[in-house]
Amino acid sequence: RIVYVNGEYLPEEEAKVSIFDRGFLMADAVYEVCSVLDGKLLEFEGHIARLHRSLSELKMAEPCSDEELLEIHRELVKRNEVKEGGVYLQVTRGASDRDFVWAKDLKPTLVLFTQAKSIEHSPTATTGIKVIAIEDQRWARRDIKTVQLLFPSLAKMEAKAQGKDDAWLVEDGFVTEGTSNNAWIVTKDGTIVTRDLSTDLLHGITRASVMKYAKEAQMKVEERKFTIEEAQNAAEAFFTSASAFVTPVVEIDGATLGDGTPGPVARRLREIYLAESRARAI
Ligand code: PLP
């Protein structure tokens, strides 16, 4: 695989980042993942807009222009012949001798690589997934997409250890989001519900698009908190993320939803999302 590091395209074995990089020593870094379908980028503008916001919230320097970022994404997709999968991008504050205080003139580290993966026909789209509930122990600025992914990794490992697929994180009795996705339910009267935006959760790019398309399709959407108990008694549940689009959830913390198969709303939203984002891919 060819990867990108600070201005160079290199075979992955030859790519190097300093051991003093603050991304490595202090998780002082932000990232984005942009999906690829038919060799084209989905929701590129949304991901880049969120990258700018993450960088600005952490007072980190911009690594390069948006045009250059697009060019690097496209070049990697081309060189690695990715038809379906994703492009991972990470910006760190840069490298300097280890210190909590950083120098203002650090040069950001920019790394990108591709991952080939099937998304459109992923088996979970037809089977749905099972989630457990876990207390959310992440830091309080989950709206910034940092590489501090230890807690979500532990939560996902716990789900796997219990024979399930993922975890929904719970704070003060309400679901914040999934380990790497936004959580949704469909009430028995057909209203689509997902948590309102705040610093408690990541402002998902897929979440925003799905919400827009659902409203355009005359579906009723509510942005509010919900509990695990409400989710267990909902008609349907699903999650959204760039790397899994809309994926049905069929079991929540031991309770099976409906007949245990993906519901019609989740299936319809997945189809709409696929068609719309494919039509807008660049
Ligand atoms: N929430 C968290 C914690 C995530 O890590 C992600 C994606 O990585 C999402 C939500 C979904 O965001 P997006 O739709 O932009 O991929």
Residues whose N, C-alpha, C, O or C-beta is under 5 A from the ligand:
A	BS01	PLP	E177 G178 T179 S180 N181 N182 L202 H203 G204 I205 T206 R207 T240 S241 A242 S243
